[in-house]
Amino acid sequence: MRNLLAFLFVLLLGAGMLAQNKTIVFGYEDIPQSLLVNPAADMPQDFHAGLPGLSQVYIHGGSSGVSAFDIFQESSVDINQRITEAIAGLSFRDFFTVNQQLEILSAGWRNNKGDYWSAGLYQELDVLAYFPEDLADLAWEGNRNYIGRSFDLGQLSVTSEVLMVYHVGISRQFNKNLRVGARAKLYSNIAHASSTGNQGTFVTTENPGTVNIYEHIVTNADLELRTSGIDAISEAGSPGREVAKRAMLGGNLGVGVDLGISYDWNRNWTFDASILDLGFVYHSNDVKRYTARGDYVLNGIEFIFPPLSDGQRTVDYYRRLTDDLDEAFPRDTLTTAYLQMRPTKVNAAISYGFGTFGEGEDCNCLNKESTRWRERLGLQFFSVIRPRRPHMALSAFYYRRLTGFLSAKVAYTVDEYSASNLGAGFAADIGPVNFYFTVDNILRYGNVARAKNVSLQLGLNLKLSSE
């Protein structure tokens, strides 16, 4: 059990060390993909098209309580001891998360009314696992030293999904101060698995003087694992073809919306905000819901060592024990549909723009009614709704246009992972080609294994403007 738990812990840590907060891209209107984090973004070009499969490559994730360095550092301490210390330092509030996005197609254009339309599709992977503190202690150390401790089965909480997102959006200038945007989304879920909202307790008590000294009690157990798409993919003759079918509107479908606003209080001060993935997926095909509910009391286990000729006695005993557990915990496999809410995200920022362009300098601005400042300072807030609580971050950022074709943005973020996350990004327009790159936690790149949170995003676009 210890070896299995160690493997799962290291696997989860490795997956989690690749986070969903696009601090740099939000409000960075030199990057067309900023429309995906605020549909009200004011695009400086008249048309853009992403290079298929390369316009947005995004990886984000983290571990709120432990880094890979804590486990894999060079040390004279045995790795099992390091895992023990890492587990002891984690609580049920800690989590591991991975978010990945790959934009397949994207394009945007300005119509004759000045509205900027955009459309495309992208693939997304989202995984979140909370650390089950009680269950990890029980599995790693056993219950010998925890007589009387109540272990919370409800700490088991994990959700994961992979889906394709089809979308179309519009950004419209209502007046010189207000710009609003909206994006409609159609989700085609490829596969989903989640186990949240579990409950129940396990406790071991001591009863001196009885035949079996210990009594193991499970109370109000109510566990559920919901899956869709997994059986269809694993049992398909051609899994790749099944994945492609489910991605192309052959999976479980859902709808959602992104909403955004950009408001200029005056010539210098601007407020930007957005709410993303306000929607759901309805799982109705290839659905499996595994449930286990009940109470149980086990008065020890009778270890039987019969003569070889009496081996059937042992078999009969453990068969009765298994039957008792089956009766106490009725397990069902249901195929009823269920609704899954998307992890809704909120972004908000307030910024102060200053520094006009000198004579002869290219400000790269098409909207002559607005001012595109050379520099901008601001504060930025991010939150994503998760099964237990929102995960939040606060950033201070600085944007500067370095030349007519090159700009950069840096941000210092305090979030669930650390209080020292320095991120940076740049965007370059070389002729009609737009290239951008952003990265988080650059202070840790001397030894990235120490980072509890790492994310990067890059892409290539074609941008055209009519002069």
C-alpha positions as CSV (number, residue, x, y, z in Angstrom):
1,M,0.0,0.0,0.0
2,R,2.8,2.4,0.8
3,N,4.5,1.7,-2.5
4,L,1.2,2.2,-4.4
5,L,0.5,5.5,-2.5
6,A,4.1,6.7,-3.1
7,F,3.6,6.0,-6.9
8,L,0.3,7.9,-7.0
9,F,1.6,10.8,-5.0
10,V,4.7,11.2,-7.2
11,L,2.5,10.8,-10.4
12,L,0.1,13.5,-9.1
13,L,2.9,15.8,-8.2
14,G,4.5,15.4,-11.6
15,A,1.2,16.2,-13.3
16,G,0.5,19.1,-11.1
17,M,3.8,20.9,-11.7
18,L,3.0,22.1,-15.0
19,A,-2.1,27.3,-13.8
20,Q,-5.3,28.6,-15.4
21,N,-4.7,32.3,-14.5
22,K,-3.7,34.0,-17.8
23,T,-2.3,37.0,-16.0
24,I,-0.1,38.3,-18.8
25,V,-2.6,37.8,-21.7
26,F,-5.6,39.5,-19.9
27,G,-5.7,43.1,-21.2
28,Y,-2.7,42.5,-23.5
29,E,-4.5,43.6,-26.7
30,D,-1.4,43.3,-28.9
31,I,-2.2,39.5,-28.6
32,P,-5.4,38.5,-30.5
33,Q,-5.9,35.6,-27.9
34,S,-6.6,38.3,-25.3
35,L,-10.2,38.1,-26.7
36,L,-10.5,34.6,-25.2
37,V,-10.0,36.0,-21.7
38,N,-12.0,39.2,-22.2
39,P,-14.4,39.3,-25.2
40,A,-14.5,43.1,-24.9
41,A,-10.8,43.5,-25.7
42,D,-10.2,46.3,-28.2
43,M,-8.3,44.8,-31.1
44,P,-5.8,47.2,-32.9
45,Q,-6.1,45.2,-36.2
46,D,-8.9,44.7,-38.7
47,F,-8.3,41.0,-39.2
48,H,-6.4,38.2,-37.7
49,A,-6.0,34.5,-38.3
50,G,-4.2,32.0,-36.1
51,L,-1.7,29.5,-37.5
52,P,-3.7,26.3,-37.2
53,G,-2.6,24.3,-34.1
54,L,0.0,27.0,-33.1
55,S,-2.0,30.2,-32.4
56,Q,-2.3,29.2,-28.8
57,V,-0.3,26.6,-27.0
58,Y,-1.0,26.9,-23.3
59,I,0.1,24.8,-20.3
60,H,-0.7,25.8,-16.7
61,G,-0.8,24.0,-13.4
62,G,0.5,23.8,-9.9
63,S,0.7,22.3,-6.4
64,S,-0.4,24.5,-3.6
65,G,1.5,22.7,-0.9
66,V,4.6,20.9,-2.2
67,S,7.1,21.1,-5.0
68,A,8.9,18.5,-7.0
69,F,12.1,19.6,-5.3
70,D,10.7,18.6,-1.9
71,I,10.6,15.0,-3.2
72,F,13.3,14.6,-5.8
73,Q,16.1,16.8,-4.3
74,E,19.5,15.2,-3.9
75,S,19.6,14.2,-0.2
76,S,20.8,11.5,2.1
77,V,17.3,11.2,3.4
78,D,15.4,8.2,2.0
79,I,12.7,9.2,-0.5
80,N,10.0,7.4,1.6
81,Q,10.9,9.7,4.5
82,R,10.7,12.7,2.2
83,I,7.3,11.6,1.0
84,T,6.3,11.1,4.6
85,E,7.4,14.7,5.5
86,A,5.6,16.1,2.4
87,I,2.4,14.3,3.3
88,A,2.6,15.6,6.9
89,G,3.0,19.2,5.5
90,L,-0.1,19.0,3.4
91,S,-3.7,19.5,4.4
92,F,-7.1,18.8,2.9
93,R,-7.1,22.4,1.6
94,D,-4.2,21.8,-0.7
95,F,-4.7,20.8,-4.3
96,F,-3.0,19.8,-7.5
97,T,-4.2,21.2,-10.8
98,V,-3.4,21.0,-14.5
99,N,-5.0,23.1,-17.3
100,Q,-4.0,22.8,-21.0
101,Q,-5.4,24.5,-24.1
102,L,-4.6,24.0,-27.8
103,E,-6.2,26.3,-30.3
104,I,-7.0,24.5,-33.5
105,L,-8.5,27.3,-35.5
106,S,-9.1,31.0,-34.9
107,A,-9.9,34.1,-36.8
108,G,-11.2,37.6,-36.2
109,W,-12.5,40.5,-38.4
110,R,-13.9,44.0,-38.1
111,N,-17.2,44.6,-39.9
112,N,-18.3,47.9,-41.5
113,K,-19.9,49.0,-38.2
114,G,-16.6,48.8,-36.3
115,D,-17.6,45.6,-34.4
116,Y,-14.8,43.0,-34.0
117,W,-16.0,39.5,-34.5
118,S,-14.0,36.4,-33.7
119,A,-14.5,32.6,-33.9
120,G,-12.7,29.4,-33.6
121,L,-12.3,26.1,-31.8
122,Y,-9.8,24.9,-29.2
123,Q,-9.2,21.7,-27.1
124,E,-9.0,21.9,-23.3
125,L,-7.8,19.6,-20.6
126,D,-8.7,20.5,-17.0
127,V,-7.7,18.4,-13.9
128,L,-8.1,19.2,-10.2
129,A,-7.4,16.9,-7.3
130,Y,-7.6,18.0,-3.6
131,F,-5.2,16.3,-1.2
132,P,-7.2,13.8,0.9
133,E,-5.3,14.4,4.1
134,D,-7.1,11.8,6.3
135,L,-7.1,9.1,3.6
136,A,-3.4,9.7,2.8
137,D,-2.5,9.3,6.5
138,L,-4.5,6.2,6.8
139,A,-3.0,4.6,3.6
140,W,0.6,5.7,4.3
141,E,0.8,5.0,8.1
142,G,-2.1,2.7,8.9
143,N,-4.4,3.3,11.8
144,R,-2.2,1.9,14.6
145,N,-1.3,5.3,15.9
146,Y,-4.7,6.8,15.2
147,I,-7.0,4.9,17.5
148,G,-10.1,7.0,18.0
149,R,-9.3,9.4,15.1
150,S,-12.2,10.0,12.7
151,F,-11.1,9.9,9.1
152,D,-13.2,12.0,6.8
153,L,-14.1,10.2,3.6
154,G,-15.5,13.4,2.2
155,Q,-11.9,14.7,1.6
156,L,-11.8,12.6,-1.6
157,S,-12.5,15.2,-4.3
158,V,-11.2,15.1,-7.8
159,T,-12.5,16.3,-11.2
160,S,-11.1,15.9,-14.7
161,E,-12.3,16.5,-18.3
162,V,-11.1,16.9,-21.8
163,L,-13.3,18.7,-24.3
164,M,-13.5,20.7,-27.6
165,V,-14.9,24.2,-27.5
166,Y,-16.5,25.9,-30.5
167,H,-17.0,29.6,-30.1
168,V,-18.0,32.9,-31.7
169,G,-17.8,36.3,-30.2
170,I,-18.3,40.0,-30.7
171,S,-16.6,43.1,-29.2
172,R,-18.5,46.4,-29.7
173,Q,-17.8,50.0,-28.8
174,F,-21.0,51.6,-27.5
175,N,-19.5,55.0,-26.9
176,K,-16.1,56.6,-26.3
177,N,-16.0,55.2,-22.8
178,L,-17.7,51.8,-22.9
179,R,-16.9,48.7,-24.8
180,V,-18.6,45.4,-24.2
181,G,-18.2,41.9,-25.5
182,A,-19.8,38.4,-25.5
183,R,-18.8,35.0,-26.7
184,A,-21.1,32.0,-27.2
185,K,-19.6,28.6,-26.7
186,L,-20.6,25.1,-27.6
187,Y,-18.8,22.3,-25.6
188,S,-18.3,18.8,-27.1
189,N,-17.0,16.8,-24.1
190,I,-14.7,13.9,-25.0
191,A,-14.2,12.4,-21.6
192,H,-15.1,13.3,-18.0
193,A,-14.5,11.8,-14.6
194,S,-15.2,13.3,-11.2
195,S,-15.8,12.4,-7.6
196,T,-16.9,15.3,-5.5
197,G,-19.5,15.8,-2.7
198,N,-18.5,12.6,-0.9
199,Q,-19.1,12.0,2.7
200,G,-18.7,9.5,5.5
201,T,-16.3,8.7,8.3
202,F,-14.0,5.8,9.3
203,V,-12.8,5.3,12.9
204,T,-11.1,2.5,14.8
205,T,-11.9,2.2,18.5
206,E,-10.4,0.0,21.2
207,N,-12.5,-2.4,23.2
208,P,-10.3,-4.1,25.8
209,G,-11.5,-7.4,27.1
210,T,-13.3,-8.5,23.9
211,V,-12.2,-11.3,21.6
212,N,-11.3,-8.8,18.9
213,I,-9.7,-5.8,20.6
214,Y,-10.4,-3.3,17.8
215,E,-13.6,-2.2,16.3
216,H,-13.6,-0.5,12.8
217,I,-16.6,1.6,12.1
218,V,-17.7,3.3,8.9
219,T,-20.6,5.7,9.3
220,N,-22.8,7.5,6.7
221,A,-20.6,6.5,3.7
222,D,-21.9,8.1,0.5
223,L,-19.4,7.9,-2.3
224,E,-19.9,8.5,-6.0
225,L,-17.7,8.4,-9.1
226,R,-19.2,9.9,-12.3
227,T,-17.7,9.2,-15.7
228,S,-18.7,9.7,-19.4
229,G,-16.9,8.8,-22.6
230,I,-14.2,6.7,-20.9
231,D,-15.8,3.3,-21.7
232,A,-16.5,4.3,-25.3
233,I,-12.9,5.3,-25.9
234,S,-11.3,2.4,-24.1
235,E,-13.5,-0.2,-25.7
236,A,-13.4,1.2,-29.3
237,G,-11.7,-0.7,-32.0
238,S,-10.0,2.6,-32.9
239,P,-9.7,4.9,-29.8
240,G,-8.3,7.7,-31.9
241,R,-11.3,7.7,-34.2
242,E,-13.7,7.6,-31.2
243,V,-11.9,10.6,-29.7
244,A,-12.1,12.5,-33.0
245,K,-15.9,11.7,-33.2
246,R,-16.6,12.9,-29.7
247,A,-14.5,16.0,-30.3
248,M,-16.6,16.8,-33.5
249,L,-19.9,17.2,-31.7
250,G,-20.3,13.5,-31.1
251,G,-19.7,13.6,-27.4
252,N,-21.8,15.0,-24.6
253,L,-22.7,18.6,-25.4
254,G,-23.1,21.7,-23.4
255,V,-23.4,25.5,-23.8
256,G,-21.7,28.5,-22.2
257,V,-21.0,32.1,-22.5
258,D,-18.2,34.6,-21.9
259,L,-19.0,38.2,-21.0
260,G,-16.7,41.2,-20.9
261,I,-16.5,44.9,-20.4
262,S,-14.0,47.7,-20.8
263,Y,-14.8,51.1,-19.4
264,D,-12.6,54.2,-19.5
265,W,-13.3,56.4,-16.5
266,N,-11.3,59.2,-18.0
267,R,-8.5,59.5,-20.5
268,N,-6.0,57.6,-18.2
269,W,-8.0,55.2,-16.0
270,T,-9.5,52.0,-17.4
271,F,-11.5,49.2,-15.8
272,D,-11.6,45.8,-17.6
273,A,-13.5,42.7,-16.4
274,S,-14.8,39.4,-17.7
275,I,-16.6,36.2,-16.7
276,L,-15.7,33.1,-18.6
277,D,-17.2,29.7,-19.1
278,L,-20.5,30.5,-17.5
279,G,-22.1,27.2,-18.6
280,F,-22.5,23.5,-18.3
281,V,-22.2,20.1,-20.1
282,Y,-25.1,17.7,-20.1
283,H,-23.7,14.1,-19.9
284,S,-26.2,11.6,-21.3
285,N,-24.3,9.1,-23.5
286,D,-21.8,6.5,-22.4
287,V,-22.5,7.6,-18.8
288,K,-21.4,5.5,-15.7
289,R,-22.2,6.5,-12.1
290,Y,-20.6,4.3,-9.5
291,T,-22.1,4.7,-6.0
292,A,-21.4,3.1,-2.6
293,R,-23.5,4.0,0.4
294,G,-24.0,2.6,3.9
295,D,-22.7,1.9,7.4
296,Y,-20.6,-0.9,8.7
297,V,-19.0,-2.2,11.9
298,L,-16.1,-4.8,11.7
299,N,-15.1,-6.4,15.0
300,G,-11.6,-7.3,13.9
301,I,-10.6,-9.9,11.3
302,E,-10.3,-13.6,12.2
303,F,-7.0,-14.8,10.9
304,I,-7.3,-18.5,10.3
305,F,-4.5,-20.9,9.7
306,P,-6.1,-24.3,9.2
307,P,-4.5,-27.5,8.1
308,L,-4.2,-27.8,4.3
309,S,-7.1,-30.3,4.3
310,D,-9.3,-27.6,6.0
311,G,-8.5,-24.8,3.6
312,Q,-12.1,-24.4,2.7
313,R,-12.8,-22.9,6.1
314,T,-10.6,-19.9,5.3
315,V,-12.3,-19.5,1.9
316,D,-15.7,-19.6,3.5
317,Y,-14.8,-17.1,6.2
318,Y,-13.5,-14.4,3.8
319,R,-16.4,-15.0,1.4
320,R,-18.7,-14.3,4.3
321,L,-16.7,-11.1,5.1
322,T,-17.0,-10.0,1.5
323,D,-20.7,-10.7,1.5
324,D,-21.1,-8.7,4.7
325,L,-19.3,-5.7,3.1
326,D,-21.4,-6.0,-0.1
327,E,-24.6,-6.0,2.0
328,A,-23.4,-3.1,4.2
329,F,-22.2,-1.0,1.2
330,P,-24.6,-1.6,-1.7
331,R,-22.8,-0.6,-4.8
332,D,-24.7,0.5,-7.9
333,T,-23.6,1.3,-11.5
334,L,-26.1,3.8,-12.9
335,T,-26.4,5.1,-16.4
336,T,-28.6,8.1,-15.6
337,A,-27.6,11.5,-17.1
338,Y,-26.0,14.2,-15.0
339,L,-25.2,17.9,-15.4
340,Q,-21.7,19.2,-14.9
341,M,-21.0,22.9,-14.4
342,R,-17.9,24.4,-16.1
343,P,-15.2,26.0,-13.8
344,T,-16.4,29.6,-14.2
345,K,-13.5,32.2,-14.1
346,V,-13.6,35.9,-13.2
347,N,-11.0,38.5,-14.3
348,A,-10.9,42.2,-13.3
349,A,-8.3,44.9,-13.7
350,I,-7.9,48.6,-13.1
351,S,-5.1,50.4,-14.9
352,Y,-3.5,53.8,-15.5
353,G,-2.2,54.6,-18.9
354,F,0.5,57.2,-19.6
355,G,3.2,58.1,-22.1
356,T,2.1,59.2,-25.6
357,F,4.0,58.3,-28.7
358,G,6.4,60.7,-30.1
359,E,6.2,62.3,-33.6
360,G,6.8,59.8,-36.3
361,E,6.4,56.8,-34.0
362,D,3.9,54.1,-35.0
363,C,1.3,53.6,-32.2
364,N,-0.2,50.7,-34.1
365,C,-3.7,51.9,-33.2
366,L,-6.6,51.7,-35.6
367,N,-9.3,53.0,-33.3
368,K,-8.7,56.7,-33.6
369,E,-11.4,57.4,-30.9
370,S,-9.3,55.7,-28.2
371,T,-5.8,56.4,-26.8
372,R,-3.3,53.6,-26.8
373,W,-0.7,54.5,-24.2
374,R,2.9,53.6,-24.4
375,E,2.8,52.5,-20.8
376,R,0.3,51.1,-18.4
377,L,0.3,50.3,-14.6
378,G,-2.4,48.4,-12.9
379,L,-3.9,45.8,-10.5
380,Q,-5.5,42.6,-11.7
381,F,-7.8,40.0,-9.9
382,F,-8.5,36.4,-10.9
383,S,-10.8,33.8,-9.5
384,V,-12.0,30.4,-10.6
385,I,-14.9,28.5,-9.1
386,R,-13.8,25.1,-7.8
387,P,-15.7,22.3,-5.9
388,R,-14.7,23.4,-2.4
389,R,-14.0,27.1,-2.8
390,P,-12.8,29.7,-5.3
391,H,-9.1,29.8,-6.1
392,M,-7.9,33.4,-6.3
393,A,-4.9,35.5,-7.3
394,L,-4.0,39.2,-7.2
395,S,-1.4,40.7,-9.5
396,A,0.3,44.1,-10.1
397,F,1.4,44.6,-13.7
398,Y,3.3,47.0,-15.9
399,Y,2.9,47.2,-19.7
400,R,5.2,49.0,-22.1
401,R,5.3,49.3,-25.9
402,L,9.1,49.2,-26.6
403,T,8.9,50.0,-30.3
404,G,6.3,50.3,-32.9
405,F,6.3,46.5,-33.4
406,L,7.4,45.2,-30.0
407,S,5.7,45.3,-26.6
408,A,6.2,43.6,-23.2
409,K,4.3,43.1,-20.0
410,V,5.4,41.9,-16.5
411,A,3.3,41.0,-13.5
412,Y,3.9,40.1,-9.9
413,T,1.3,37.7,-8.5
414,V,0.2,36.5,-5.1
415,D,-1.8,33.4,-5.4
416,E,-2.6,30.0,-3.9
417,Y,0.8,28.7,-4.8
418,S,3.2,31.4,-3.6
419,A,3.6,35.1,-2.8
420,S,6.5,35.6,-5.3
421,N,5.3,34.8,-8.8
422,L,6.9,37.0,-11.3
423,G,5.6,36.6,-14.9
424,A,6.5,38.2,-18.1
425,G,5.5,38.2,-21.8
426,F,6.1,39.9,-25.1
427,A,4.4,40.4,-28.4
428,A,6.0,41.2,-31.7
429,D,4.4,42.2,-35.0
430,I,7.0,41.5,-37.8
431,G,5.2,42.6,-40.9
432,P,1.8,40.7,-40.8
433,V,3.1,38.0,-38.5
434,N,2.3,38.3,-34.8
435,F,4.3,36.2,-32.3
436,Y,3.8,36.2,-28.6
437,F,5.2,34.3,-25.6
438,T,4.3,34.5,-21.9
439,V,5.7,32.6,-18.8
440,D,5.1,32.6,-15.1
441,N,7.4,32.1,-12.1
442,I,10.5,33.2,-13.8
443,L,12.3,33.7,-10.5
444,R,12.3,29.9,-10.2
445,Y,13.8,29.1,-13.5
446,G,17.2,28.7,-12.0
447,N,15.7,25.5,-10.4
448,V,12.2,25.0,-11.8
449,A,11.7,22.0,-9.5
450,R,11.3,24.4,-6.6
451,A,8.4,26.1,-8.3
452,K,4.9,25.2,-7.1
453,N,3.3,26.8,-10.1
454,V,4.5,27.1,-13.7
455,S,2.7,28.2,-16.8
456,L,3.5,29.2,-20.3
457,Q,1.7,30.3,-23.5
458,L,2.9,31.0,-27.0
459,G,1.4,31.5,-30.4
460,L,1.6,32.7,-34.0
461,N,-1.0,34.8,-35.8
462,L,-1.5,36.7,-39.0
463,K,-2.6,40.3,-38.5
464,L,-3.8,42.7,-41.2
465,S,-4.9,46.3,-41.0
466,S,-6.4,48.6,-43.6
467,E,-4.8,52.0,-43.6
